[in-house]
Amino acid sequence: MKKAPSFDKQIALASLAVIPIAIRWLLNQPALLSENASLFDFSTLQQILFTLQVVSLWMLVAVNEECFRAAMFNVFDVFTENRIANPLTRDVLKLTFANLLWLLFHFIQRPFDPIQYGWYMIWLAISGMILSYALLKGGLGAATALHFMINISS
């Protein structure tokens, strides 16, 4: 956190949230047209409380997942030390390592079924690389803000 880039750079990287949000929207378009959304009727206060719960949950998820990703960056650095001289190669391998473990985490929660979850897997892989890039270039704050914006838009 001491080496974090400027706040402006972190905010600029957080704007990358537009890409995963747009991809998810495209891939889930039929689900967005569901007529089930109008079946529930709650009071305004209940809706506000539910909204606060969802916002809090998604923030907690974003913080935890980005801290996990940052920890995997550190694990990669510890195990590779200075064995990879080329900085670009090291960064690509670091992002790939952290993202693969993050993807594995998501499929511990659900069955690894490419037929059922194929589009989700594609979206998750693309989003994970964008989040990893934001963490690498913008720091934990930028990655967490980006992750939160992606989550809250779902």
WOFENTA-V74383 format. One record per run of one state. SS is the DSSP state (alpha for helix, beta for strand, coil for the rest). FROM is the first residue (numbers start at 0). TO is the last residue. If there is no record, write none. Layout:
SS/FROM/TO
SS/FROM/TO
This chain:
coil/0/5
alpha/6/13
coil/14/15
alpha/16/26
coil/27/27
alpha/28/31
coil/32/33
alpha/34/38
coil/39/42
alpha/43/79
coil/80/85
alpha/86/107
coil/108/112
alpha/113/151
coil/152/153
